[in-house]
Amino acid sequence: GHAGQVAKMAAEIALQLGIPAEQTGELIVAAFMHDLGKLGVPIEVLMNEGTPSHHDWRAIHEQPHFTEVVMKRTPGFERIRLWASEQYERLNGTGYHCRKKGKEISVGGRILAVANAFCALTAPRPYRPYTYEPLDALPILMQSRGRHYDTHIVNTL
């Protein structure tokens, strides 16, 4: 259900931002496709309950690249591919896989980054024995405004 939650959250943010319906539809598709690259990450890495090793992190950081490669084969998905592959980029350049900064990251990629982070914080994860309540997750994202996440998009959330 994670992809569906990210899609719903991204669509709500897009609606509040006044993004046109066609682009919002593409954003929803990008949200459903955003973890497609996990097919290239070994299952034991994805289900690891401990701290990921250096090798594990390298595999995890390849996931957006795999998403991009797989989606390149689908004509008409150029914007969807871009947005889905940018979800782990961060405004200060510390994200992955291209280490884009600020406005180099598309609005769709910035929306997906916020929606994905919020949904990840409020859902169970194998490496974390607890989940955050939505009102507890918001301050975590707020602390990262302007550094990792677009301030306007976090404020819209």
DSSP file (Angstrom, degrees, kcal/mol; ACC not computed):
  #  RESIDUE AA STRUCTURE BP1 BP2  ACC     N-H-->O    O-->H-N    N-H-->O    O-->H-N    TCO  KAPPA ALPHA  PHI   PSI    X-CA   Y-CA   Z-CA
    1    1 A G     >        0   0    0      0, 0.0     4,-2.2     0, 0.0     5,-0.2   0.000 360.0 360.0 360.0  -6.9    0.0    0.0    0.0
    2    2 A H  H  >  +     0   0    0      1,-0.2     4,-2.6     2,-0.2     5,-0.2   0.934 360.0  48.6 -59.1 -48.5    3.0    2.3    0.2
    3    3 A A  H  > S+     0   0    0      1,-0.2     4,-2.6     2,-0.2    -1,-0.2   0.891 111.3  51.1 -60.8 -39.3    2.9    3.4   -3.4
    4    4 A G  H  > S+     0   0    0      2,-0.2     4,-2.4     1,-0.2    -1,-0.2   0.884 110.1  49.1 -64.5 -38.8   -0.8    4.1   -3.2
    5    5 A Q  H  X S+     0   0    0     -4,-2.2     4,-2.6     2,-0.2    -2,-0.2   0.906 111.7  48.7 -66.7 -41.2   -0.3    6.2   -0.1
    6    6 A V  H  X S+     0   0    0     -4,-2.6     4,-3.0     2,-0.2     5,-0.2   0.916 111.7  50.3 -63.9 -42.2    2.5    8.2   -1.8
    7    7 A A  H  X S+     0   0    0     -4,-2.6     4,-2.4    -5,-0.2    -2,-0.2   0.923 111.8  47.2 -61.4 -45.0    0.2    8.7   -4.8
    8    8 A K  H  X S+     0   0    0     -4,-2.4     4,-2.1     2,-0.2    -2,-0.2   0.934 115.0  45.6 -63.0 -46.5   -2.7    9.9   -2.7
    9    9 A M  H  X S+     0   0    0     -4,-2.6     4,-2.4     2,-0.2    -2,-0.2   0.922 113.4  49.5 -63.6 -45.1   -0.4   12.3   -0.7
   10   10 A A  H  X S+     0   0    0     -4,-3.0     4,-2.7     1,-0.2    -1,-0.2   0.896 110.6  50.8 -61.9 -40.6    1.3   13.6   -3.9
   11   11 A A  H  X S+     0   0    0     -4,-2.4     4,-2.4    -5,-0.2    -1,-0.2   0.896 110.0  49.7 -64.8 -40.3   -2.1   14.2   -5.6
   12   12 A E  H  X S+     0   0    0     -4,-2.1     4,-2.2     2,-0.2    -2,-0.2   0.914 112.5  47.0 -64.7 -42.6   -3.3   16.2   -2.5
   13   13 A I  H  X S+     0   0    0     -4,-2.4     4,-1.9     2,-0.2    -2,-0.2   0.939 112.3  50.3 -63.3 -46.2   -0.2   18.3   -2.5
   14   14 A A  H  X>S+     0   0    0     -4,-2.7     5,-2.5     1,-0.2     4,-0.7   0.895 109.4  51.7 -59.6 -41.5   -0.4   18.9   -6.3
   15   15 A L  H ><5S+     0   0    0     -4,-2.4     3,-1.0     1,-0.2    -1,-0.2   0.933 110.4  47.8 -60.4 -46.8   -4.1   19.9   -5.9
   16   16 A Q  H 3<5S+     0   0    0     -4,-2.2    -1,-0.2     1,-0.3    -2,-0.2   0.816 111.3  51.4 -64.7 -30.6   -3.2   22.4   -3.1
   17   17 A L  H 3<5S-     0   0    0     -4,-1.9    -1,-0.3    -5,-0.2    -2,-0.2   0.542 114.1-117.8 -83.6  -7.1   -0.4   23.8   -5.3
   18   18 A G  T <<5 +     0   0    0     -3,-1.0    -3,-0.2    -4,-0.7    -2,-0.1   0.771  50.5 168.9  77.0  26.1   -2.7   24.3   -8.3
   19   19 A I      < -     0   0    0     -5,-2.5    -1,-0.2    -6,-0.1     5,-0.1  -0.538  43.6 -98.3 -72.0 135.9   -0.9   21.8  -10.6
   20   20 A P     >  -     0   0    0      0, 0.0     4,-2.4     0, 0.0     3,-0.2  -0.135  29.3-114.2 -57.1 151.2   -2.9   21.1  -13.7
   21   21 A A  H  > S+     0   0    0      1,-0.2     4,-2.5     2,-0.2     5,-0.2   0.855 113.4  54.5 -56.7 -41.6   -5.0   17.9  -13.7
   22   22 A E  H  > S+     0   0    0      1,-0.2     4,-1.9     2,-0.2    -1,-0.2   0.929 111.8  43.8 -61.8 -44.7   -2.9   16.2  -16.5
   23   23 A Q  H  > S+     0   0    0      2,-0.2     4,-2.4     1,-0.2    -1,-0.2   0.860 111.1  54.9 -68.9 -34.3    0.3   16.7  -14.6
   24   24 A T  H  X S+     0   0    0     -4,-2.4     4,-2.2     2,-0.2    -2,-0.2   0.905 106.9  51.6 -63.6 -40.1   -1.3   15.6  -11.4
   25   25 A G  H  X S+     0   0    0     -4,-2.5     4,-1.9     1,-0.2    -2,-0.2   0.907 110.6  47.6 -61.2 -42.1   -2.3   12.4  -13.2
   26   26 A E  H  X S+     0   0    0     -4,-1.9     4,-2.7     1,-0.2    -2,-0.2   0.870 109.2  54.5 -65.7 -36.1    1.3   11.9  -14.4
   27   27 A L  H  X S+     0   0    0     -4,-2.4     4,-2.3     2,-0.2    -2,-0.2   0.889 106.1  52.1 -64.3 -39.2    2.4   12.5  -10.8
   28   28 A I  H  X S+     0   0    0     -4,-2.2     4,-2.0     2,-0.2    -2,-0.2   0.922 110.6  47.5 -62.6 -44.2    0.1    9.8   -9.5
   29   29 A V  H  X S+     0   0    0     -4,-1.9     4,-1.6     1,-0.2    -2,-0.2   0.925 110.7  52.0 -62.6 -43.8    1.6    7.4  -12.1
   30   30 A A  H  X S+     0   0    0     -4,-2.7     4,-1.0     1,-0.2    -2,-0.2   0.882 107.6  53.1 -60.3 -37.8    5.1    8.4  -11.1
   31   31 A A  H >< S+     0   0    0     -4,-2.3     3,-0.5     1,-0.2     4,-0.3   0.906 108.9  48.2 -64.3 -41.0    4.2    7.8   -7.4
   32   32 A F  H 3< S+     0   0    0     -4,-2.0     3,-0.2     1,-0.2    -1,-0.2   0.787 119.2  40.7 -68.7 -25.2    3.0    4.3   -8.3
   33   33 A M  H >< S+     0   0    0     -4,-1.6     3,-2.3    -5,-0.2     4,-0.3   0.494  84.6 101.5 -97.4  -5.2    6.3    3.7  -10.2
   34   34 A H  T << S+     0   0    0     -4,-1.0     3,-0.3    -3,-0.5    -1,-0.2   0.728  87.0  40.5 -61.8 -25.0    8.7    5.4   -7.8
   35   35 A D  T >  S+     0   0    0     -4,-0.3     3,-2.1    -3,-0.2    -1,-0.3   0.209  78.2 111.7-106.0  15.5   10.0    2.2   -6.3
   36   36 A L  G X  S+     0   0    0     -3,-2.3     3,-1.8     1,-0.3    -1,-0.2   0.852  70.3  65.1 -54.2 -36.2   10.2    0.2   -9.5
   37   37 A G  G >  S+     0   0    0     -4,-0.3     3,-2.0    -3,-0.3    -1,-0.3   0.620  78.0  82.7 -65.7 -12.9   14.0    0.2   -9.3
   38   38 A K  G X  S+     0   0    0     -3,-2.1     3,-1.6     1,-0.3    -1,-0.3   0.698  73.5  76.9 -65.4 -15.7   13.8   -1.9   -6.1
   39   39 A L  G <  S+     0   0    0     -3,-1.8    -1,-0.3     1,-0.3    -2,-0.2   0.769  93.3  51.9 -62.0 -23.6   13.5   -4.8   -8.5
   40   40 A G  G <  S+     0   0    0     -3,-2.0    -1,-0.3    -4,-0.1    -2,-0.2   0.417  94.1  85.8 -92.3   1.1   17.2   -4.4   -9.0
   41   41 A V  S <  S-     0   0    0     -3,-1.6     5,-0.1    -4,-0.1    15,-0.0  -0.891  90.1-107.1-104.6 129.5   18.0   -4.4   -5.2
   42   42 A P    >>  -     0   0    0      0, 0.0     4,-1.7     0, 0.0     3,-1.1  -0.237  23.9-127.1 -55.0 138.7   18.5   -7.8   -3.5
   43   43 A I  H 3> S+     0   0    0      1,-0.3     4,-2.3     2,-0.2     5,-0.2   0.832 108.2  60.2 -58.2 -35.7   15.6   -8.7   -1.3
   44   44 A E  H 34 S+     0   0    0      1,-0.2    -1,-0.3     2,-0.2     4,-0.2   0.812 105.2  49.6 -65.6 -27.5   17.9   -9.4    1.7
   45   45 A V  H X4 S+     0   0    0     -3,-1.1     3,-0.8     2,-0.2    -1,-0.2   0.911 112.1  47.4 -72.8 -44.0   19.0   -5.7    1.5
   46   46 A L  H 3< S+     0   0    0     -4,-1.7    -2,-0.2     1,-0.2    -1,-0.2   0.834 117.5  41.7 -66.3 -32.8   15.4   -4.5    1.3
   47   47 A M  T 3< S+     0   0    0     -4,-2.3    -1,-0.2    -5,-0.2    -2,-0.2   0.335  81.1 134.5 -99.0   6.7   14.3   -6.6    4.3
   48   48 A N    <   -     0   0    0     -3,-0.8    -3,-0.1    -4,-0.2    -4,-0.0  -0.366  38.7-164.9 -59.8 126.7   17.4   -6.1    6.4
   49   49 A E        +     0   0    0     -2,-0.1    -1,-0.2     2,-0.1     2,-0.1   0.572  67.6  63.7 -89.8 -10.8   16.3   -5.3   10.0
   50   50 A G  S    S-     0   0    0      1,-0.1     3,-0.0    78,-0.0    -2,-0.0  -0.250 106.2 -60.6 -99.5-170.1   19.7   -4.0   11.0
   51   51 A T        -     0   0    0     -2,-0.1    -1,-0.1     1,-0.1    -2,-0.1  -0.598  62.5-111.5 -72.7 128.1   21.8   -1.1    9.9
   52   52 A P        -     0   0    0      0, 0.0    -1,-0.1     0, 0.0    -7,-0.0  -0.330  29.9-127.5 -62.4 140.8   22.6   -1.3    6.2
   53   53 A S     >  -     0   0    0      1,-0.1     4,-2.6    -3,-0.0     5,-0.2  -0.247  30.3 -98.0 -76.4 172.8   26.3   -2.0    5.4
   54   54 A H  H  > S+     0   0    0      1,-0.2     4,-2.0     2,-0.2     5,-0.1   0.911 128.6  50.5 -57.6 -43.2   28.3    0.1    3.0
   55   55 A H  H  > S+     0   0    0      1,-0.2     4,-1.8     2,-0.2    -1,-0.2   0.902 109.4  51.0 -61.8 -42.2   27.6   -2.5    0.3
   56   56 A D  H  > S+     0   0    0      1,-0.2     4,-2.6     2,-0.2    -2,-0.2   0.917 108.4  51.4 -62.4 -43.9   23.8   -2.4    1.1
   57   57 A W  H  X S+     0   0    0     -4,-2.6     4,-2.8     1,-0.2    -1,-0.2   0.886 106.5  54.3 -62.7 -38.3   23.7    1.4    0.8
   58   58 A R  H  X S+     0   0    0     -4,-2.0     4,-0.7     2,-0.2    -1,-0.2   0.921 110.5  46.4 -60.8 -42.4   25.4    1.3   -2.6
   59   59 A A  H >< S+     0   0    0     -4,-1.8     3,-0.7     1,-0.2     4,-0.5   0.911 113.0  49.5 -65.5 -42.4   22.7   -1.1   -3.7
   60   60 A I  H >< S+     0   0    0     -4,-2.6     3,-1.4     1,-0.2    -2,-0.2   0.894 107.0  55.0 -63.4 -40.7   19.9    1.0   -2.3
   61   61 A H  H 3< S+     0   0    0     -4,-2.8     4,-0.4     1,-0.3    -1,-0.2   0.667 100.7  60.7 -69.8 -15.6   21.3    4.2   -3.9
   62   62 A E  T <X S+     0   0    0     -4,-0.7     4,-2.3    -3,-0.7     3,-0.4   0.637  79.9  90.4 -81.3 -14.9   21.2    2.5   -7.3
   63   63 A Q  H <> S+     0   0    0     -3,-1.4     4,-2.3    -4,-0.5    -1,-0.2   0.879  84.9  47.8 -54.2 -47.5   17.4    2.0   -7.0
   64   64 A P  H  > S+     0   0    0      0, 0.0     4,-2.4     0, 0.0    -1,-0.2   0.875 110.7  53.5 -63.3 -33.6   16.5    5.4   -8.7
   65   65 A H  H  > S+     0   0    0     -3,-0.4     4,-2.6    -4,-0.4    -2,-0.2   0.926 108.4  49.0 -63.6 -44.0   18.9    4.6  -11.5
   66   66 A F  H  X S+     0   0    0     -4,-2.3     4,-2.6     2,-0.2     5,-0.2   0.897 109.5  53.0 -61.6 -40.1   17.2    1.2  -12.0
   67   67 A T  H  X S+     0   0    0     -4,-2.3     4,-2.3    -5,-0.2    -2,-0.2   0.938 110.9  46.8 -58.6 -47.2   13.8    3.0  -12.1
   68   68 A E  H  X S+     0   0    0     -4,-2.4     4,-1.4     1,-0.2    -2,-0.2   0.915 112.1  49.6 -62.1 -45.2   15.1    5.4  -14.8
   69   69 A V  H  < S+     0   0    0     -4,-2.6     4,-0.5     1,-0.2     3,-0.3   0.929 113.1  45.6 -62.1 -47.0   16.6    2.6  -16.9
   70   70 A V  H >< S+     0   0    0     -4,-2.6     3,-1.0     1,-0.2    -1,-0.2   0.911 114.2  48.4 -64.1 -42.1   13.4    0.4  -16.8
   71   71 A M  H >< S+     0   0    0     -4,-2.3     3,-2.0    -5,-0.2    -1,-0.2   0.689  92.4  76.9 -76.1 -17.3   11.2    3.4  -17.6
   72   72 A K  T 3< S+     0   0    0     -4,-1.4    -1,-0.2    -3,-0.3    -2,-0.2   0.763  87.4  63.6 -61.0 -22.6   13.3    4.6  -20.5
   73   73 A R  T <  S+     0   0    0     -3,-1.0    -1,-0.3    -4,-0.5    -2,-0.2   0.469  86.9  82.8 -80.9  -1.1   11.8    1.8  -22.5
   74   74 A T  S X  S-     0   0    0     -3,-2.0     3,-1.5     3,-0.1     7,-0.1  -0.878  76.2-141.0-110.8 103.9    8.3    3.3  -22.2
   75   75 A P  T 3  S+     0   0    0      0, 0.0    -2,-0.1     0, 0.0    -3,-0.0  -0.308  86.2  26.0 -60.7 142.6    7.5    6.0  -24.8
   76   76 A G  T 3  S+     0   0    0      1,-0.0     3,-0.2     4,-0.0     4,-0.2   0.409  96.0  96.3  86.2  -1.9    5.6    9.0  -23.4
   77   77 A F    <>  +     0   0    0     -3,-1.5     4,-3.5    -6,-0.2     5,-0.3   0.115  42.3 117.4-103.9  20.5    6.8    8.4  -19.8
   78   78 A E  H  > S+     0   0    0      1,-0.2     4,-2.2     2,-0.2    -1,-0.2   0.925  81.8  38.0 -57.7 -49.3    9.6   11.0  -20.0
   79   79 A R  H  > S+     0   0    0     -3,-0.2     4,-2.6     2,-0.2    -1,-0.2   0.905 117.6  51.0 -69.9 -39.8    8.2   13.3  -17.3
   80   80 A I  H  > S+     0   0    0      2,-0.2     4,-2.7     1,-0.2     5,-0.2   0.918 111.0  49.2 -61.2 -44.5    6.9   10.4  -15.2
   81   81 A R  H  X S+     0   0    0     -4,-3.5     4,-2.2     2,-0.2    -2,-0.2   0.920 111.2  49.9 -60.9 -45.0   10.4    8.7  -15.4
   82   82 A L  H  X S+     0   0    0     -4,-2.2     4,-1.1    -5,-0.3    -2,-0.2   0.951 113.7  44.2 -59.9 -50.6   12.1   12.0  -14.4
   83   83 A W  H >< S+     0   0    0     -4,-2.6     3,-0.6     1,-0.2     4,-0.5   0.919 113.9  49.5 -63.0 -44.7    9.8   12.5  -11.4
   84   84 A A  H >< S+     0   0    0     -4,-2.7     3,-0.6     1,-0.2    -1,-0.2   0.870 113.0  47.2 -63.7 -36.0   10.0    8.9  -10.2
   85   85 A S  H 3< S+     0   0    0     -4,-2.2     3,-0.3    -5,-0.2    -1,-0.2   0.629 108.1  56.4 -82.7 -12.1   13.8    8.8  -10.4
   86   86 A E  T X< S+     0   0    0     -4,-1.1     3,-2.1    -3,-0.6    -1,-0.2   0.451  72.9 102.0 -95.8  -0.4   14.2   12.2   -8.6
   87   87 A Q  T <  S+     0   0    0     -3,-0.6    -1,-0.2    -4,-0.5    -2,-0.1   0.742  83.9  46.8 -59.8 -24.3   12.4   11.2   -5.4
   88   88 A Y  T 3  S+     0   0    0     -3,-0.3     8,-1.5     8,-0.3    -1,-0.3   0.348  86.7 109.3-100.5   6.0   15.6   10.6   -3.5
   89   89 A E    <   -     0   0    0     -3,-2.1     2,-0.4     6,-0.3    12,-0.1  -0.519  56.7-151.0 -75.5 151.6   17.3   13.8   -4.6
   90   90 A R    >   -     0   0    0     10,-0.5     3,-2.6    -2,-0.2     5,-0.4  -0.956  22.2-119.0-128.2 145.9   17.7   16.5   -1.9
   91   91 A L  T 3  S+     0   0    0     57,-1.6    11,-2.2    -2,-0.4    57,-0.2   0.812 113.5  52.3 -53.3 -35.6   17.8   20.3   -2.2
   92   92 A N  T 3  S-     0   0    0     55,-1.7    -1,-0.3     9,-0.2     9,-0.1   0.363 119.0-107.2 -86.8   7.1   21.3   20.5   -0.7
   93   93 A G  S <  S+     0   0    0     -3,-2.6    -2,-0.1     7,-0.5     8,-0.1   0.539  89.6 115.1  85.2   6.5   22.7   17.9   -3.1
   94   94 A T        +     0   0    0      2,-0.1    -3,-0.1     6,-0.0     7,-0.1   0.467  55.6  89.8 -89.0  -0.4   23.0   15.1   -0.6
   95   95 A G  S    S-     0   0    0     -5,-0.4     2,-0.3     5,-0.4    -6,-0.3   0.041  70.9 -78.5 -81.1-165.3   20.4   12.9   -2.3
   96   96 A Y  S    S+     0   0    0     -8,-1.5    -8,-0.3     2,-0.1    -2,-0.1  -0.982  78.1  14.7-148.0 152.9   20.9   10.2   -4.9
   97   97 A H  S    S+     0   0    0     -2,-0.3   -11,-0.1    -9,-0.1    -1,-0.1  -0.985 130.4  13.0-106.8 -14.3   21.3    9.1   -7.7
   98   98 A C  S    S-     0   0    0      2,-0.0    -2,-0.1   -12,-0.0   -12,-0.0   0.509  88.6-130.3-102.0  -5.2   22.4   12.2   -9.6
   99   99 A R        +     0   0    0      1,-0.1    -3,-0.1   -11,-0.0   -10,-0.0   0.881  40.6 179.1  56.8  41.7   23.0   14.5   -6.6
  100  100 A K        -     0   0    0      4,-0.1   -10,-0.5     2,-0.0    -7,-0.5  -0.318  13.2-145.3 -68.8 157.7   20.9   17.3   -8.0
  101  101 A K    >   -     0   0    0     -9,-0.1     3,-2.7    -8,-0.1     4,-0.4  -0.929  42.0 -42.1-126.8 150.5   20.5   20.5   -6.1
  102  102 A G  G >  S+     0   0    0    -11,-2.2     3,-1.8    -2,-0.3   -10,-0.1   0.064 127.0   7.2  43.3-125.2   17.7   23.0   -5.6
  103  103 A K  G 3  S+     0   0    0      1,-0.3    -1,-0.3   -12,-0.1     4,-0.1   0.522 113.4  81.1 -72.2  -5.2   15.8   23.9   -8.8
  104  104 A E  G <  S+     0   0    0     -3,-2.7     2,-0.5   -13,-0.1    -1,-0.3   0.764  82.4  77.5 -65.6 -23.0   17.7   21.2  -10.7
  105  105 A I  S <  S-     0   0    0     -3,-1.8     5,-0.1    -4,-0.4   -22,-0.1  -0.764  93.2-120.0 -89.5 127.9   15.1   18.9   -9.2
  106  106 A S     >  -     0   0    0     -2,-0.5     4,-2.2     1,-0.1     5,-0.2  -0.170  19.3-113.8 -63.1 159.0   11.8   19.1  -10.9
  107  107 A V  H  > S+     0   0    0      1,-0.2     4,-2.6     2,-0.2     5,-0.2   0.905 119.5  53.3 -60.0 -41.6    8.7   20.2   -9.0
  108  108 A G  H  > S+     0   0    0      1,-0.2     4,-2.5     2,-0.2    -1,-0.2   0.906 108.9  48.4 -60.6 -41.9    7.3   16.7   -9.5
  109  109 A G  H  > S+     0   0    0      1,-0.2     4,-1.9     2,-0.2    -1,-0.2   0.874 111.7  49.9 -64.9 -37.4   10.4   15.1   -8.0
  110  110 A R  H  X S+     0   0    0     -4,-2.2     4,-1.7     2,-0.2    -2,-0.2   0.875 110.9  49.3 -70.0 -37.1   10.3   17.5   -5.1
  111  111 A I  H  X S+     0   0    0     -4,-2.6     4,-2.7     2,-0.2     5,-0.2   0.942 111.8  48.3 -65.3 -46.6    6.6   16.7   -4.4
  112  112 A L  H  X S+     0   0    0     -4,-2.5     4,-2.9     1,-0.2     5,-0.3   0.869 107.3  56.7 -62.6 -35.9    7.3   13.0   -4.5
  113  113 A A  H  X S+     0   0    0     -4,-1.9     4,-2.2     2,-0.2    -1,-0.2   0.927 112.1  41.2 -60.7 -44.6   10.3   13.4   -2.2
  114  114 A V  H  X S+     0   0    0     -4,-1.7     4,-2.5     2,-0.2     5,-0.2   0.936 117.1  47.2 -69.6 -46.8    8.0   15.0    0.5
  115  115 A A  H  X S+     0   0    0     -4,-2.7     4,-2.4     1,-0.2    -2,-0.2   0.917 114.7  47.2 -61.5 -43.5    5.1   12.6    0.0
  116  116 A N  H  X S+     0   0    0     -4,-2.9     4,-2.5    -5,-0.2    -1,-0.2   0.916 112.3  49.2 -65.1 -44.3    7.4    9.6    0.1
  117  117 A A  H  X S+     0   0    0     -4,-2.2     4,-2.2    -5,-0.3    -2,-0.2   0.925 112.6  47.7 -62.5 -45.0    9.3   10.8    3.2
  118  118 A F  H  X S+     0   0    0     -4,-2.5     4,-1.6     1,-0.2    -2,-0.2   0.934 114.1  46.3 -62.2 -46.4    6.0   11.4    5.0
  119  119 A C  H  < S+     0   0    0     -4,-2.4     4,-0.2    -5,-0.2    -1,-0.2   0.865 111.7  52.1 -65.4 -36.1    4.5    8.1    4.1
  120  120 A A  H >< S+     0   0    0     -4,-2.5     3,-0.9     1,-0.2    -1,-0.2   0.891 109.2  49.9 -67.0 -39.0    7.8    6.3    5.0
  121  121 A L  H 3< S+     0   0    0     -4,-2.2    11,-2.5     1,-0.2    -1,-0.2   0.841 113.3  45.8 -67.1 -32.5    7.8    7.9    8.4
  122  122 A T  T 3< S+     0   0    0     -4,-1.6    -1,-0.2     9,-0.2    -2,-0.2   0.291 106.0  70.5 -97.4  10.1    4.2    7.0    9.1
  123  123 A A  S <  S-     0   0    0     -3,-0.9     9,-0.2    -4,-0.2     7,-0.1  -0.903  91.6 -92.3-124.6 154.3    4.4    3.3    8.0
  124  124 A P        -     0   0    0      0, 0.0     7,-0.1     0, 0.0    -2,-0.1  -0.335  39.8-169.1 -62.7 144.6    6.2    0.3    9.4
  125  125 A R  B >   -A  128   0A   0      3,-0.8     3,-1.6     5,-0.2     5,-0.1  -0.987  29.1-127.7-133.8 143.9    9.7   -0.4    8.2
  126  126 A P  T 3  S+     0   0    0      0, 0.0   -79,-0.1     0, 0.0    -1,-0.1   0.801 111.1  49.8 -62.8 -27.5   11.8   -3.5    8.8
  127  127 A Y  T 3  S+     0   0    0      1,-0.1   -78,-0.1    -3,-0.0   -80,-0.0   0.439 108.2  58.9 -90.2  -0.3   14.7   -1.4   10.2
  128  128 A R  B <   -A  125   0A   0     -3,-1.6    -3,-0.8     1,-0.1    -1,-0.1  -0.986  65.5-154.5-134.3 123.6   12.6    0.6   12.6
  129  129 A P  S    S+     0   0    0      0, 0.0     2,-0.3     0, 0.0    -1,-0.1   0.391  78.1  42.2 -79.6   6.5   10.5   -1.0   15.4
  130  130 A Y        -     0   0    0     -7,-0.1     2,-0.3    -5,-0.1    -5,-0.2  -0.932  67.5-138.8-143.9 164.9    8.0    1.9   15.5
  131  131 A T        -     0   0    0     -2,-0.3     2,-0.4    -7,-0.1    -9,-0.2  -0.906  24.4-119.1-121.8 156.2    6.0    4.2   13.3
  132  132 A Y        -     0   0    0    -11,-2.5     5,-0.0    -2,-0.3    -2,-0.0  -0.739  22.9-122.2 -91.8 141.7    5.4    7.9   13.7
  133  133 A E    >>  -     0   0    0     -2,-0.4     4,-1.9     1,-0.1     3,-1.5  -0.524  35.2-107.3 -70.5 151.1    1.9    9.3   14.0
  134  134 A P  H 3> S+     0   0    0      0, 0.0     4,-1.8     0, 0.0    -1,-0.1   0.877 121.1  51.6 -51.7 -42.0    1.2   11.9   11.3
  135  135 A L  H 34 S+     0   0    0      1,-0.2    -3,-0.0     2,-0.2    -2,-0.0   0.711 111.8  47.9 -71.4 -17.6    1.5   14.8   13.7
  136  136 A D  H <> S+     0   0    0     -3,-1.5     4,-0.6     2,-0.1    -1,-0.2   0.733 109.1  53.7 -87.8 -26.5    4.8   13.5   14.9
  137  137 A A  H  X S+     0   0    0     -4,-1.9     4,-1.8     1,-0.2     3,-0.4   0.840  96.5  67.1 -75.6 -33.9    6.2   13.0   11.4
  138  138 A L  H  X S+     0   0    0     -4,-1.8     4,-2.8     1,-0.2     5,-0.2   0.912  97.1  51.1 -57.3 -47.3    5.4   16.6   10.3
  139  139 A P  H  > S+     0   0    0      0, 0.0     4,-2.0     0, 0.0    -1,-0.2   0.850 106.5  56.6 -61.2 -30.7    8.0   18.3   12.6
  140  140 A I  H  X S+     0   0    0     -4,-0.6     4,-0.6    -3,-0.4    -2,-0.2   0.935 111.9  41.2 -63.6 -45.6   10.6   15.9   11.3
  141  141 A L  H >< S+     0   0    0     -4,-1.8     3,-1.1     1,-0.2     4,-0.3   0.885 110.8  57.8 -67.8 -38.4    9.9   17.1    7.7
  142  142 A M  H >< S+     0   0    0     -4,-2.8     3,-1.2     1,-0.3    -1,-0.2   0.868 100.9  56.9 -60.9 -36.1    9.7   20.7    8.9
  143  143 A Q  H 3< S+     0   0    0     -4,-2.0    -1,-0.3     1,-0.2    -2,-0.2   0.743 107.5  49.6 -66.0 -22.1   13.2   20.5   10.3
  144  144 A S  T XX>S+     0   0    0     -3,-1.1     4,-2.7    -4,-0.6     5,-2.0   0.373  80.2 128.8 -99.8   3.7   14.5   19.5    6.9
  145  145 A R  B <45S+b  149   0B   0     -3,-1.2     5,-0.2    -4,-0.3    -3,-0.0  -0.328  79.8   8.6 -59.6 138.4   12.7   22.3    5.0
  146  146 A G  T 345S+     0   0    0      3,-3.0    -1,-0.2     1,-0.2     4,-0.1   0.218 129.1  59.9  77.6 -17.8   15.1   24.2    2.7
  147  147 A R  T <45S-     0   0    0     -3,-1.3   -55,-1.7     2,-0.2    -2,-0.2   0.814 129.0  -3.4-104.4 -56.2   17.9   21.7    3.3
  148  148 A H  T  <5S+     0   0    0     -4,-2.7   -57,-1.6   -57,-0.2     2,-0.3   0.775 130.4  40.4-103.9 -40.0   16.4   18.4    2.1
  149  149 A Y  B   <S-b  145   0B   0     -5,-2.0    -3,-3.0    -8,-0.2    -2,-0.2  -0.848  90.3 -95.7-120.5 149.3   12.9   19.3    1.1
  150  150 A D     >  -     0   0    0     -2,-0.3     4,-2.5   -40,-0.2     5,-0.2  -0.419  30.9-142.2 -61.0 124.0   11.2   22.2   -0.7
  151  151 A T  H  > S+     0   0    0      1,-0.2     4,-2.7    -2,-0.2     5,-0.2   0.907  98.7  49.9 -57.8 -46.9    9.9   24.6    2.0
  152  152 A H  H  > S+     0   0    0      1,-0.2     4,-1.9     2,-0.2    -1,-0.2   0.881 111.9  48.2 -62.7 -38.8    6.7   25.5    0.1
  153  153 A I  H  > S+     0   0    0      2,-0.2     4,-2.2     1,-0.2    -1,-0.2   0.910 112.5  47.7 -70.3 -42.1    5.9   21.8   -0.5
  154  154 A V  H  < S+     0   0    0     -4,-2.5    -2,-0.2     2,-0.2    -1,-0.2   0.925 112.2  50.3 -63.2 -43.2    6.4   20.8    3.1
  155  155 A N  H  < S+     0   0    0     -4,-2.7    -1,-0.2    -5,-0.2    -2,-0.2   0.876 109.1  52.2 -62.1 -36.4    4.3   23.8    4.2
  156  156 A T  H  <        0   0    0     -4,-1.9    -1,-0.2     1,-0.3    -2,-0.2   0.897 360.0 360.0 -65.7 -40.5    1.6   22.7    1.8
  157  157 A L     <        0   0    0     -4,-2.2    -1,-0.3    -5,-0.1    -2,-0.2   0.513 360.0 360.0 -58.1 360.0    1.7   19.2    3.3
